[in-house]
Amino acid sequence: MGVVSFDLDGTLWDFSPMMDGAIAAAIASLEEREPELAGRLTVAALHEQRRLAGLQHEGTLEDLRRVSLHHALIELGRDDRALADWMADVLLQARAEVVVLHDDVEPAVRRLIDAGHLVGAITNGNFPFDRLALAAHFSFVVHAEEAGGAKPGPEPFAEAVRLTGGDPAQWVHVGDELPLDIGGAQAYGMRAVWLNRYGEANDGEHVPDAEIASLDELPGVVARLLG
């Protein structure tokens, strides 16, 4: 029995549509609660506030999101941290409500489990994965912030191994980012599959153990890699 771990954002779903949709939903909820703010916040403005917060502050991803929302409200003349925290909670919930899994995700996960593999996730993000129905099929989910370090560092991979008791030599990690997913997993002794949905050029620095354009290919690749 092997272990197959997935990256989340960019691998099981496209990141930008999910985040844009969640931010738009949070803005809509804010405008319903605070009608005087209607039309004064945009998705682009909140993306920019989050970018600036990352440059100017330290903290977890959730901390930075809350800081950025607070700053956005201050610019509107509302220095209201409680309202910013409420909006952050709405945004987090909305992420799970608006996300659209790629069509190949659930079939691939079912086939891997049917073949006897443990399936889980290793992510640098803070997506509330436990709120998705798909989470019931995953044996573990490692959020890098909780593991003490982010991919491509060893900490999240080590935490996944600790949780499962799995052997890195019998492990395949699947992700869309060459340095983080492919480089990080291989450095920890795992095999790594590059999910290249959109035909991007390899960066020339990383050699995945396999490259696939769809997760439909993954069960066969895992069988070959793990023998």
C-alpha positions as CSV (number, residue, x, y, z in Angstrom):
1,M,0.0,0.0,0.0
2,G,1.3,3.4,-0.9
3,V,0.4,7.0,0.0
4,V,-0.7,9.6,-2.5
5,S,-0.8,13.2,-1.3
6,F,-2.2,16.2,-3.3
7,D,-1.5,19.8,-3.2
8,L,-4.8,21.7,-3.0
9,D,-4.9,25.2,-4.6
10,G,-4.1,25.0,-8.3
11,T,-4.2,21.2,-8.2
12,L,-7.7,20.1,-7.2
13,W,-9.2,23.5,-8.3
14,D,-8.1,26.7,-9.9
15,F,-7.1,29.2,-7.3
16,S,-8.0,32.6,-8.7
17,P,-11.7,31.9,-9.6
18,M,-12.2,30.4,-6.1
19,M,-10.6,33.3,-4.3
20,D,-12.3,36.0,-6.5
21,G,-15.6,34.3,-5.9
22,A,-15.1,34.1,-2.1
23,I,-14.1,37.8,-1.9
24,A,-17.0,38.8,-4.0
25,A,-19.4,36.8,-1.7
26,A,-17.8,38.5,1.4
27,I,-18.3,41.9,-0.2
28,A,-21.9,41.1,-0.9
29,S,-22.5,40.0,2.7
30,L,-20.8,43.2,4.0
31,E,-23.0,45.4,1.8
32,E,-26.1,43.6,3.0
33,R,-25.1,44.1,6.6
34,E,-23.7,47.6,6.2
35,P,-25.7,49.2,3.3
36,E,-23.8,52.5,3.6
37,L,-20.7,50.7,2.3
38,A,-22.3,49.4,-0.8
39,G,-20.2,49.9,-3.9
40,R,-17.2,51.1,-2.0
41,L,-15.1,47.9,-2.0
42,T,-14.0,45.8,-4.9
43,V,-12.4,42.4,-5.4
44,A,-9.3,44.1,-6.9
45,A,-9.0,46.5,-3.9
46,L,-9.1,43.6,-1.4
47,H,-6.5,41.7,-3.3
48,E,-4.2,44.8,-3.2
49,Q,-4.8,45.2,0.6
50,R,-3.9,41.6,1.1
51,R,-0.7,42.0,-1.0
52,L,0.3,45.0,1.1
53,A,-0.4,43.3,4.4
54,G,2.0,40.5,3.4
55,L,4.7,43.0,2.8
56,Q,4.1,45.1,5.9
57,H,3.1,42.5,8.6
58,E,4.0,39.1,9.9
59,G,1.6,36.4,10.9
60,T,-0.4,33.4,9.6
61,L,-2.3,33.6,6.4
62,E,-5.5,34.1,8.3
63,D,-3.9,36.9,10.4
64,L,-2.8,38.7,7.3
65,R,-6.2,38.4,5.7
66,R,-7.8,39.9,8.8
67,V,-5.3,42.8,8.9
68,S,-5.9,43.5,5.2
69,L,-9.6,43.7,5.7
70,H,-9.2,46.0,8.7
71,H,-7.0,48.3,6.6
72,A,-9.6,48.2,3.8
73,L,-12.3,49.3,6.2
74,I,-10.1,52.0,7.7
75,E,-9.7,53.5,4.2
76,L,-13.5,53.7,4.0
77,G,-13.6,55.5,7.3
78,R,-14.6,52.5,9.4
79,D,-11.9,51.6,12.0
80,D,-13.8,48.5,13.1
81,R,-11.7,45.4,13.8
82,A,-14.8,43.4,14.8
83,L,-16.4,44.0,11.5
84,A,-13.1,43.0,9.7
85,D,-13.0,39.8,11.7
86,W,-16.6,39.1,10.8
87,M,-15.9,39.7,7.1
88,A,-12.8,37.4,7.3
89,D,-15.0,34.6,8.8
90,V,-17.6,35.1,6.0
91,L,-14.8,35.0,3.4
92,L,-13.3,31.7,4.8
93,Q,-16.7,30.0,4.7
94,A,-17.4,31.3,1.2
95,R,-14.2,29.7,-0.1
96,A,-15.7,26.3,0.6
97,E,-19.0,27.3,-0.9
98,V,-17.7,28.7,-4.2
99,V,-14.9,26.3,-5.0
100,V,-15.3,24.2,-8.1
101,L,-13.3,20.9,-8.1
102,H,-11.9,19.9,-11.4
103,D,-14.0,17.1,-12.9
104,D,-11.1,14.6,-12.7
105,V,-10.6,14.9,-9.0
106,E,-13.2,12.7,-7.4
107,P,-12.8,9.8,-9.9
108,A,-9.1,9.7,-9.5
109,V,-9.4,9.8,-5.7
110,R,-11.9,6.9,-5.8
111,R,-9.6,4.8,-8.1
112,L,-6.6,5.4,-5.8
113,I,-8.5,4.3,-2.7
114,D,-9.9,1.3,-4.5
115,A,-6.3,0.3,-5.4
116,G,-5.5,0.3,-1.7
117,H,-3.6,3.6,-1.3
118,L,-4.0,6.2,1.4
119,V,-5.0,9.6,0.0
120,G,-4.3,12.9,1.7
121,A,-3.3,16.5,1.1
122,I,-0.2,18.7,1.8
123,T,-0.9,22.4,1.3
124,N,0.8,25.7,2.0
125,G,-2.6,27.4,2.0
126,N,-5.4,27.6,4.6
127,F,-8.3,26.5,2.6
128,P,-11.0,25.0,4.9
129,F,-10.8,21.6,3.2
130,D,-12.7,19.8,6.0
131,R,-15.9,21.6,4.9
132,L,-15.9,19.8,1.5
133,A,-17.6,16.5,1.0
134,L,-14.3,15.3,-0.6
135,A,-12.5,15.5,2.7
136,A,-14.3,12.4,3.9
137,H,-12.1,10.4,1.5
138,F,-8.8,11.9,2.7
139,S,-6.9,10.2,5.5
140,F,-4.9,13.3,6.4
141,V,-4.6,17.0,5.5
142,V,-1.4,18.9,6.4
143,H,-1.5,22.7,6.5
144,A,2.0,24.0,6.3
145,E,1.5,26.7,9.0
146,E,0.5,24.0,11.5
147,A,3.5,21.8,10.6
148,G,6.1,24.6,11.3
149,G,7.2,25.2,7.8
150,A,6.1,25.5,4.2
151,K,6.8,23.5,1.1
152,P,9.4,23.1,-0.4
153,G,10.8,22.7,3.1
154,P,10.7,19.3,4.8
155,E,8.3,20.2,7.6
156,P,4.9,19.6,5.9
157,F,6.1,16.4,4.3
158,A,7.5,15.1,7.6
159,E,4.2,15.8,9.3
160,A,2.3,13.9,6.7
161,V,4.7,10.9,7.2
162,R,4.2,11.2,10.9
163,L,0.4,11.2,10.7
164,T,0.3,8.2,8.4
165,G,3.3,6.1,9.3
166,G,3.9,5.9,5.6
167,D,7.3,5.3,3.9
168,P,8.5,8.2,1.7
169,A,9.9,5.6,-0.7
170,Q,6.3,4.4,-1.2
171,W,4.8,7.8,-1.5
172,V,3.7,9.9,-4.5
173,H,3.0,13.6,-4.1
174,V,1.0,15.4,-6.8
175,G,1.1,19.2,-7.4
176,D,1.1,22.0,-9.9
177,E,4.1,23.9,-8.7
178,L,7.5,22.7,-9.7
179,P,9.7,24.2,-6.9
180,L,7.2,23.7,-4.1
181,D,5.6,20.3,-4.9
182,I,8.1,18.6,-7.1
183,G,11.3,19.9,-5.6
184,G,10.0,19.7,-2.0
185,A,8.7,16.1,-2.3
186,Q,11.7,14.8,-4.1
187,A,14.1,16.3,-1.5
188,Y,12.2,14.4,1.2
189,G,12.6,11.1,-0.7
190,M,9.1,11.0,-2.2
191,R,8.3,10.5,-5.9
192,A,6.6,13.6,-7.4
193,V,4.1,14.0,-10.2
194,W,3.7,17.3,-11.9
195,L,0.1,18.1,-12.8
196,N,0.5,20.4,-15.7
197,R,-3.1,21.1,-16.8
198,Y,-2.3,24.0,-19.0
199,G,0.8,22.9,-20.9
200,E,3.3,25.2,-19.1
201,A,7.0,24.9,-19.9
202,N,9.2,23.2,-17.4
203,D,11.5,25.6,-15.5
204,G,14.5,23.6,-16.4
205,E,15.5,23.1,-12.8
206,H,13.1,20.3,-11.7
207,V,12.6,16.8,-13.2
208,P,9.3,15.3,-12.0
209,D,9.0,11.5,-11.8
210,A,6.1,11.9,-14.1
211,E,4.1,14.7,-15.8
212,I,0.4,14.5,-16.4
213,A,-2.2,16.8,-18.0
214,S,-5.1,15.3,-16.1
215,L,-5.7,13.3,-12.9
216,D,-7.3,10.7,-15.1
217,E,-3.8,9.6,-15.8
218,L,-2.7,9.5,-12.1
219,P,-3.8,6.0,-11.0
220,G,-1.8,4.4,-13.8
221,V,1.2,6.5,-13.1
222,V,1.1,5.7,-9.3
223,A,0.9,2.0,-10.1
224,R,4.0,2.3,-12.3
225,L,5.9,4.4,-9.8
226,L,5.2,2.4,-6.7
227,G,5.3,-1.0,-8.5
